[in-house]
Amino acid sequence: MDLEYQRLYLPPGTDRRTAQTVLTLHAEFGDWELERLRLLPDGSRRAVLRRHRRPGGAGTAFPSYLPT
């Protein structure tokens, strides 16, 4: 079972609802699932997403709107 990972950084000031929306969009349109989410002391969040690697390496490109 091959997995691929993506790291997301949500800057300080990102409210909980916005963070939820960003993660939901990645899940729905990129087939990502949440592996880990950390809320850091400065208010930023770091998320690790994972999904099963697709045969042939063909994946859905989903742009990250926030810096990683």
C-alpha positions, 0 to 999 in steps of 0.5 A: 500500500503506497501512500503519498503525503502533503504538508499544509501550513495555515498561518496564525489568524486562520479561524477554525471554520476556514481551516475546516473548509480548506481541509474539507476541500482537499478531502473532497477534491483531492482524495486526501485524508487528515493524518495529523493536525497541530495547533501551534502556540503562535496560533498557526496550524500544521496539517499532514494529509495522506492518500493512496498513490494512484496507479501510474502516478496520475494524480489530481492536481489540487492547488494549495492556496496557503503556503506550505 
